[in-house]
Amino acid sequence: MELWKKVQQSWQALSRRERRMMRSLAKGSPDAVLRVRCKVIIALVQGNSPGKIHETKLASKSQVYRVIKRFQEDRLAGLVDRREDNGDSQISWYYESELCEVVAGSPQDHGHRRPTWTQELLIKVLRKRTGIRISVTTMSRLRKRLGIRLGRPKPIVGCPWSKGRKTRRLNKIRRLIATARPGDVFLYEDEVDIHLNPKIGPDYMLRGTQKTVMTPGKNVKRYLAGALNAITGELSWVEGDRKTSTLFLVLLWHLLKVYPTAKRIYVILDNYRIHSSRQVELALANTEGRIQLCFLPPYCPDHNRIERVWRDLHENVTRNHRCRTIGELMGEVRRYLRRKDKHLQRLYQEKMAA
């Protein structure tokens, strides 16, 4: 008797509920292997031969014959994955927690000279810690399930202040914003460098190929000093050829024009030397206290909100750019910042309304 007729006989022996279940599994089972096996049986019931199924690239001939054997022996139960019969899985919550703890550190913490992890090295270290050895394939599946990705670390510099002193300064700035009086304006300030030679960053490309970025060769720089309103999200900035105290002062005078009715303008900023020069001190003395500088702890860029704006600027404009002149590049920078300003103000308004 031909194979497809044997499968049809087995199919007829199924209850209506079992047939309905197999059709459902063929359409939407989360198990891809079970889904294919059910599709193979349905295709055979419809009169397709193993050769024809192979031509549709649903399954190979040998796979079709294995599915037929399974179905004839155990009906629907025979199509289910039998790997659970291999015994209890070695991957337990304990192994997963050990993996997460190990990945958070460095191989050098475990006596290895290599500074970065590989899957093979993870398996080796975890075998020593847990006594369990798994394959690279299993580690790959486990890594994806736990969301352990291959990423680029962020370089940081440690704050020289004590933890308590740093916390007190940050809390003081937060309280200042939280207890703002009418007429007070709070702004996060920082500078950013714009290079004609593009910053090189990751991009999608086809396997076996590598994109190229044409560089002008001789670099040209421009600088921006910007301020982000902590309440409204309004973005203000000025441009300059040099990053000096003069550029910072130009921004402060610009802020006095942007906020003419503000009783006091608090500028939250880092400890870069151009912010505390003698030139700045003399200029601030002429503002009659309208501008107050609030310095963050050293090396704390994550607490300066405008840093995120500059990161987005590099990601959307300067990274891998194709501009041939600094004028063309600065035009793109201005266009992006104008759009970003509108987006931030809308975002802050929605947050305030929520």
N, C-alpha and C positions, 0 to 999 in steps of 0.2 A: 504494500500500500504506500502511496506517495506521502511524503512527510506532511504536506499541508493538510491532507485528509485526516492524518492521525491527530494533528493539532485541532482540526475542526471537531473531531469526535470528543477530544478533551474539553474543548470550549463548550460544546453542547451539554457536557456533564456539569458545568458550572451553574450555580443558581443565578437568577436575574440580578440579585444584589451583588454577587461577585463580579459579574460582567460589568455592571455599572461602576463598581469600584475600580476595575482595571482600566476602563476608559478614562475615569477621573485621574488615576495615577499617571496615565500616558500623557495627559494634558498639563497637569500642574504639580507633579510630585517634586518636592525640594531635593530629592535624591536623584541626580542625573542618571546614574546607572540603572536604577529601577525604572525610571521614565523611559529609557531606551528599550529595556527588556519588554515592557508592556507594549510599546509601539511595534516591536518585532512580532509579538504574538498576534496583535490586531492585524498587521500587514499579512501574516500567514493565513489568518482566518479569512481575509478578503481575497485569497487566492494567489498571492504573490509568492514566487519561488525564492529560495535563498539567494540565487544568482541575481534576481531582479532587485531584491532588498540591498544587496551589495552594491549594485549600480547606483542606487539612490544615495549611497554613502551613509545610510542609517547605521549599518553594522557590517562587519566582515562576515564572510561565509562561515568561518569557524566559530565566530561568536553566535551566529544564528543557530547553528547546530547545538551549541552548549545551552542556549536559551530553550530550545525545543526539549532537550533532555531534562532540564530542570522542571519545565512546565509539565511534562508527562509524568514525572516522578511525584511531584508535590503540588501540582496545580499552582495557585496564586502564591502560596507560601514559598514555593521553590524559586520565585523571582526575586525575593527579598535578599539583601546582602547577608551572607553568612559569616562575616568576620566577627560577629559577636560570639561565635562558637569557639574562637581562639582563646577565650579566657578573659579575665578582667584586664582592662586597659592599664598600661603602665603610667599613663598621664593622669595624675590625680591633682587635686587642688593644691597639694603640698608642692608637687613638681612645678606647677604653674607659678605659685608664689615665689619659689626659689628662682625661677627663670626671670621674673620681673625684677627681683632684687639684684640679680647678677647683671642684667642688662643696664640697670641704672648706673653701674659703676664702670670700671675699666679692667681689661685683662691684667693690667699691672697690679691691681689690688689682689690678684690671685697667683702672683708669682711668675707671670709671663712677661716677656720683654715687649711683645707687640702692644701698641697703644689702642688699637681698634678691634672690635669683635668680628669674627666670622661665625657661620653656623657650626662649622666643625669644632671651633674653639669653645663655643657655648656648650656643645654636647660633651666635650671633654671635661670642662669645669663642673657641669651639672652632674656628670657621672661620679666625679670625686665627692661632690657634696651630698648626693642622694643615693648613690649606688645603682642608679637606673641609667641604662644606655639605650638611646633611641636612634633611628636612622635620620639622615639629612632630610629626607622627604617628610618624615613626621615632624621634624623641627620646623620645616618651612610652613607646613599647615598650621602648626601650633602658633608660630610667630604671627601669621596673618590673622588667626582667630583672636589673638590677644592684642592686635593692633600695634605690634612692634615693627616699626618701619626703619628704613635706611634714610636718615636725614643728615642735615648739615648742622653741626653744633654752633652755638652762638658764642663768640668770644666776649668775655667780660673782664673787667678789672675790679678787684675787691675794694670795697669802701674802707679807707684807713680808720674811720671812726669806729668806736665801740658800738655794739648792737643797740644798747640803750640810748646813746646819744643820737644815733641815726633815727631811731623810732620816735624820740621826742621831737626832733626837727620836723619829720614828716607829719606827725600828729598836729603840730602847731600850725602848719600850712593848711591841713584839712579843716581844723577848727576855724581858721581865719575865713575860709571860703564858706563854711556852713553857717557862720554868724555874720555874713555880709550885711552891711547897712545900705540903705537906699543911696545910690550915687557912687557906690564902690564898684570897680571893675577888676576882674582877676584874669590875668593872661599868662599862658605858658610860652616862654620865649626860647629860641635857639637859632643857630646859624647852620647853613648847609652849603657844601661846595658843589659847584656844577662844573664838570670836566668835559671838554670837547672830545678827548679820548674816551670812548664809551666804557662804562663799567661792564664787565663780562659776567653774565649769569646764566643759569640753566634755561633750556628751551626744549620743546619737543622737536624731535627729528627722526627720520627713518633709520632703521637698523642698518649698520654698515656705512652710514654717511655721517658727516660732521659739518654743521653749518659754519660759515665764516662771517666775521664781522670786520668790515673795512674801517681802519683807524686812520685819522688824518696825519698821524705821525707826530708833529709838533703840538703839544698840548696847550690849550688855552683855558683859563679858569675864570669863572664868575662866582659871586657869592650872594646868598640871600640871607637876610635876617628876618625872621618871621615871628608872629605872636598869635596864639590861638586862644580865643575867649573861652574861659572855663564854664561859663553859664549859657551863652548863646551859640557857641561853635563858630563865631565869625573869625575869619582868617585874614590877617593883615601882614604885608611883607614889603621890604624894600630891597633894592639890588645895589651891588657895588663891585668894583674891580679888586678890592683888597678887603681882607677880613681883619679890621682894626676897630679900635674904640669909636672911630668916626662913623663906621657903618652902624654900630650899635646905637650911637646917639641919633643918627638919622632916623632909625626906627622909633626911638622914644619920641622925637618931635612929631613923627607921623602919627603915633598913637594919640598924642595930645590933640591933633586935628580930627582923628577918627572919633574920639570920645570927648568932645568939647565941653559937655555938661557934667562929666564925671568929677566928683569931689576928690576921689583918690584912685589912682591906678596902681594896683599891685602887680608887679612883674615877677613871675616865678621862673627861675633860671638856674643854670649850672655855675660852676666856679671858674669858668674860663677867664683868663687874665684880662681880656678886653672889657669885661663887665665890671671890674673893680679898679680900673686905672685912675690916676689922679685927674685925668681929663674928664672922666665920667663923674667923679665926686664933685668937681667944680660945677659941671653942668647941672647936676641934680640939685645943687644948692640954690639954683635960680628958678626951680619949679615950685618953690614954696611948699614943699612936701606933697605935691600932687602925685608924684611918682615915687613909689616905694619898691625897693628891690628885695625879694624874698629868695635867698639862696638855698638850693637843695643840698643835701649831703653830697660829698664828692663821689663821682663815678656811680651815679644812680639814674641812668638814662630812662629806665623803665617807668620812673615816676614823673617824667616830663612828657605830657600828652602830645606835644607837637612833634616829638621824635617819630611817632607813628605816621604823621603826615609826610615827613621827609622820606621814610621808608617806602611809602606808597608812591611818592614822586619818583624815586629811583626805579621801582618796579614797573611803573607805567610810562616813564619817559626816557630816563638816562641810560637804563640798562640795555645793552646791545643796540643802541640807537644808530640811525643811518644819516644823521645830519652832518653836512659837510662844513658848516661854518658855525661859530658861536652864536651869531645872530639868529640863525634858523633854530638852533637848539633852545635858546632863551625864549623864542616865540612859542615853542611847544610847551616849555615850562610854564609860561604865563597862562596859556590856554588851559592847561591841566589844573593849575591852582585856582583859576576862576571857577571851573566846574566843581572842584573839591570844596571851595568855599560855600557854594550854594547847597551842595549835598550835605555838608556838615551842619549848616544852619537848619536845614529841614529835619535832619536826624535828631538834633538837640531839641527842636520844638516838639517832635513826636515823643521824645523821652520825657519832657516836662509835662506834656499833656496826659501821659499814661499814669 
